[in-house]
Amino acid sequence: MNAPNTNMPPARAQVAIAGAGPAGAACAALLARAGVDVVLLDAQRFPRFKACGEFMSPQCVPLLEQLGAAQALRRAGARELRGMELFGHGRRARGRFVDIGRARAPVDYGWALRREVFDAQLVEHARRCGAQVFEGWRVCALERGADGSVKGLHLRGPGGARRSLAASWTIGADGLRSKVASELGVQREDRGLRRIALTTRYRGVDTRSLAQAHFFEGGYFALAPVDQGLVSVNLVLFEELYRSSGLERDALFESWVQRLPAVREALGAGERVDPLRGLGPLARTTTQQTFDGAALVGDACGYVDPLTGEGIFFALHGAASLAPALLDALGAGRTDRGVLAPYLRERQREIAPRARLCRWLAFALARPTPARLLLALLESRSGLADLAVSLSADYARPAELLRPSVWLRAWSGGASA
Ligand SMILES: Cc1cc2nc3c(=O)[nH]c(=O)nc-3n(C[C@H](O)[C@H](O)[C@H](O)COP(=O)(O)OP(=O)(O)OC[C@H]3O[C@@H](n4cnc5c(N)ncnc54)[C@H](O)[C@@H]3O)c2cc1C
């Protein structure tokens, strides 16, 4: 039975989770539902802003159904996006979410919802499932045993309150700048990922229920219509392009809007309703994700380029594979990292190949020659555009691309085999 939630985290829990974004909240919900005494902590209070394109790939929908949160998200206004339009270098292609080879699309849409709504709903869901949630509590350090194993967290809370929380398992779900990963000494800079993102929202922009990506040399714009008639707009730039411009954030954003006719046209009809927020450089990775007494999940493991909009899927999928491994560990009374091997295998199988493909695409599409070739091909062959868009939808593994029949079908207009 879980202890009542006073405003002070308890001194002990079976599992302590740092960070209540999608990775942490989903993991907490799954564990609490299975009867585990789990404490979920976040430095911020919900609803809180999170820089994001706010698009969830179609494979997030069944994961959220399994979590039991889908109905609440529908009620909260999650918008169904039926595909993606790709623009750049004078080309325009449109792809839908379709079956790829043997992989069947679970639904033919992805969801888009403001992150302050989505994340707050997931935290509430974790609470309903029985997790003890503490907002406004920041992880400052890890509690370590004499053998180096992780034994819990040191926290700082409202008004400077301090607390130590001992746990059999400590989970770092604290995002891109993970304190847990940094304390474990496994965070590295990934120079290939140095990007700056500028994020805002517009009202009065019609994208016809499609996400949009606009590519140019050194970056891209991503547009996604979310709830309440708003459109989330992200400008992502290679860091050197951002720094060399010498412009203030707003002037830089506006200059790129004006330089790209399709973006100018799309946003010209609307009105910017949120401040422009900057984030970056986005360049973290980790060398290890499981430890004696601890694990990392979601962005805490390392960042992925926002290009294909898969970070939320990686967070939810990571939680869905970590939770059963933790249940087995708790059942067996084990806290050695070896017991989390199934979680690492699942990461290797489902996340690593997608992150590699996304990285390759981001690299190619930011360079004029490959971008021109690729976009011309996608414009001329709708089946290839469907294939490209569906690959970012997370229900097909990139290995499906090794099947010649997939390419033949896509070339002749379809994508499944
Ligand atoms: C510009 C941009 C656009 C993106 N667009 C998309 C998109 O369209 N679709 C998509 O799927 N993904 C997108 N992503 C990626 C996506 O936002 C992340 O992958 C996702 O939020 C990861 O979830 P998470 O739970 O791991 O981390 P987060 O959502 O970052 O949550 C981490 C939580 O940890 C808390 N925290 C941090 N430090 C501490 C601490 N010391 N103590 C306690 N709590 C702490 C934070 O307050 C936060 O609530 C985008 C990212 C960026 C930057």
The ligand as an ORCA input file, in Angstrom:
! r2SCAN-3c Opt
* xyz 0 1
  C      13.130     21.723    -30.504
  C      12.667     20.345    -30.190
  C      11.629     19.783    -30.910
  C      11.205     18.483    -30.617
  N      10.147     17.983    -31.299
  C       9.688     16.752    -31.031
  C       8.517     16.245    -31.656
  O       7.834     16.946    -32.444
  N       8.134     14.992    -31.361
  C       8.828     14.203    -30.487
  O       8.441     13.050    -30.300
  N       9.908     14.670    -29.845
  C      10.344     15.924    -30.069
  N      11.408     16.422    -29.378
  C      12.061     15.571    -28.380
  C      11.202     15.430    -27.109
  O      10.861     16.711    -26.631
  C      11.985     14.646    -26.037
  O      12.580     13.516    -26.631
  C      11.071     14.186    -24.889
  O      10.540     15.288    -24.192
  C      11.873     13.316    -23.912
  O      11.092     13.036    -22.783
  P      11.802     12.793    -21.364
  O      10.710     12.426    -20.427
  O      12.954     11.885    -21.532
  O      12.435     14.200    -20.972
  P      11.745     15.613    -20.729
  O      10.472     15.708    -21.442
  O      12.800     16.615    -21.004
  O      11.429     15.607    -19.152
  C      12.467     15.661    -18.205
  C      11.896     16.188    -16.895
  O      12.955     16.131    -15.912
  C      12.870     17.282    -15.092
  N      14.202     17.514    -14.503
  C      15.325     17.945    -15.113
  N      16.348     18.009    -14.254
  C      15.866     17.595    -13.058
  C      16.444     17.419    -11.769
  N      17.734     17.698    -11.514
  N      15.653     16.969    -10.758
  C      14.336     16.679    -10.984
  N      13.741     16.826    -12.185
  C      14.496     17.273    -13.204
  C      12.430     18.390    -16.031
  O      11.808     19.448    -15.308
  C      11.464     17.651    -16.958
  O      10.126     17.760    -16.520
  C      11.851     17.720    -29.620
  C      12.868     18.297    -28.886
  C      13.278     19.596    -29.158
  C      14.378     20.203    -28.337
*
